[in-house]
Amino acid sequence: MNNTDGISSGREAADERVFRSIHDLVQAQRVALGAKLKEVELARHFKVSRNSVRTALLRLSHKGLVTLVPNRGAVIAKPSRDECRDVLHARSAVELAVVDHLARNSSPEIIHQLRMQVDAQRAAFDRSDTANGHRLAVDFHRLLARLAGNQLLAQFLDDLLARMPLVILAIGMPQPFGEAASADHTALVEAIAQRDAVLASRLMADHLAHLQEALDRAPPPPANSIADVLGFES
């Protein structure tokens, strides 16, 4: 490897470190919608160049997790009501196809994996670990898509689900949602186990409709600086 290759690999590693750190904070709901992402602060915190930060922020914007504002820098994306609805509608189109396929092609191993995921999700909510409960709830839907075996649908759904923490923050999910989500997922798994595609599709549609209803009731959330989340001074 020549020196140019070494520099390129180091830059990619720096880009990935910044990208992954902010991506994971979003997935854990440890950010506020509209939080400012200042290149100088991030470069100092991660000990990387501003160019690496800029590249990471561009990647995050392509994922819909960051908004790049001309002449003002970057902020954590703050999805509007309409954008939240678009995510939920797109999820509905994909996930109804996923559960229909799974219900028609379920196996003991598929059901075992789904039940284990639901059990982990329920346990997280039972111990009031809400952030982890929401993460596991979202991962349940990723698992559905993977088990269905359609890689294109799985990738499309993964991109949509990556935005769900921001949707949840925008909706302002109440604590009882954890119990409701676990119950919805349990019923869905049993419908798939029974190979009842009609029931599985109806349950998925109802589940996503509950999210839509929560969205319609939600007040606008506050925004704050990401400096507070990452633990460095602005």
N, C-alpha and C positions, 0 to 999 in steps of 0.2 A: 504494500500500500504506500503510495507517495504522500508527500506532505499535504497536497491539496485534498486527497481523500480523507486524511486524518482530520483536517479542519472541518470538512463537510460533515463527517460523522459526529464530531463534537458539537457542532451547531444543531444537528438533528436531535442529539441527546438532550441538549438544553431546551430546544423547542418542545420536545415531548414531555420533559419534566414540568414545565410551566403549564402546558396543555392539560396534562393528567391531573395536576394538583387542583386547578380551577374546575375542571370537569368533575372531579370527585367531590369537591365542595358543593357544586350544584346538585349532584345526585343525592348527597346527604342532606340537602336543604339547609345548608349552613351559610347561605348567602341571602341577601335581601334583593328583591326585584329593583332594578335601577341602580344598584351599587356601582360606584365609579371604579374603573380599572385603570389606574395611572401607570403608564409605562415606566417612568422613573422609579416609582415605589416598587413595582413588581421586579424590575431589573435588579434593584438593590437587595430586595428580600431573597430572591432566588439566586443571586450572584451570577447573573447571565447578562448578555448584551441586550440593549433595547431592541435590536433587530430580532433576536430570538423571541422576546416578548411579543413583538409585533406579529411574527409568524404564528405564534401560538394563539393569539387573539383572533387572527384571521381564520384559523382552523375552527376555533370555537364559534365564530360567527357563521361559518358554513353549516355547523351543527344546529344552529338556531339557539345557542345558549348565551351568546354575547351579541350585542348590537353595536356596530361601529357607526359613530355619529360624526359626520364631516366637521372638521375644525373643532371638535369637542372631545375626541377620544372614544374610548370604549366603556360600555356599561353592561352589567348583567341584564340579559333580555327581560323585558317586562311585557309579557304577552297581553294583548287586549282581550276583551271578552270574545270578540269575533275570532281572534287567533286561537284562543282556547277551544272554542266550538269547532274550529276547523280541525284541530288535532284530534278531538274526540270523534268527529264524523269520519275522519280518515281511519282512525283506529277501528271504528265500528265496521267499516267496509272490509278491512283486512281480517279482523278477529272473528267475524262471523264465518268467513271462509275457513279459517284455521280450526275452529271448534267443530264445524260440520265435518271436516276431513278427519279430525281426531276421533269423533264419535263413531264414525263409520269404520275406523281402522285402529281402534284401541287394542291394547294388549296389557297383560298383568304388569309388565315392567313399566309401561307408560303410566298406568294408574298408580303404581308404587311411587314413582318419582314425583308425580303431582301431589299425592297425599303428604309426602314428606315436606314438600315446599309449603303447603298450606299449614301443616303443623308448626313449622318454624315461624311462619308469619303470625299465627295466632299466639304463639308463646311470646313473641316480641311485644305484641300489643298488650298481652296480659300483664307483662312486667313494666308497662308504661314506657317502653322503648319505642316511642312513636316514629322517630326518624328511621330506625332500622325496620320497623313494621311496614312503613310505606315503601322502603327500598325492596323488601322481600315481596310485597304485594305487586310491585312493578315487575320484579324478576319472575314472578309467577306467570305473567303474560309473555315474557321472553321465553320461558320454558315451554309454554304451549306452542309457540311458533317453531321452536327448535324441534320439538317432538313431532310436529306435523311434517317435517322433512322438506319443506319448500324453502330453499335458501334465499330466494329473491323476496318472498313474503317476510321471512325472518329478518332480513336486513332492513327492509322498509319499516317494519314494525319497530325494530331496535332504534332507528332514527326517531320515530315518533315517541317512543317511550323515554328516550333521553330527555325529551322536553317536558315530561310529566311532572318532575319535581317543581318546575317553574309554574306549571298549570295548577298544581296542588297549592303552591304558595299564593297564587293569584286567587284561587278559590277560597283559601283559608279553611281547610278541612277541619270540622269539629272532631273532638276525640271519639265520639261514638262511631265515626266512620270506620275505625279499625275493626270493631266487632262486626259491622255490616259487611265490610269487604271480605273478612274471613268467612262469614256465613255464605256470602255469594260464591266465593271460590270453592267452598266445600260442596255446595249444591251442584256447581258446574262440574266438578270432578266426578261426582256420583252419576250425573247424567251421561258423561262420557263413558264411565265404567259400564253403564247400562246400554251403551251404543244407541242412545236416543238422540239422534242428530237434531230433531225438531226442538226438543226440550233444551238441549245444550245451546242452540242458537238463540232461543228465547231468553234463556238465563243470561247469556252474554249481552244481549241487547238491553235487558233490564239493568244489568250491572253498570253499563256505560251510561244509561239514562240517569242513574242515580248521581253519577258524577256531573252530568249536565244540570240536574236540578240543584246540586250544591253550587255550581258555578253561577246559576241565575240568582241565588240568594246571597252571594258573597259580597262583602264590602271591599273597597280597594285597600291593599296592604301598604304599610309604610316602606320606605327605602332608606338605606344607610350605606356608609362607605364600606368597601370590602377590606379596607385597612384594619377595621375592627375585627373582622373574621380571621384574617391571616395573622393578626397579632403584631403588627408593626405600626409605627407612627406615621401619620400622613404629613 
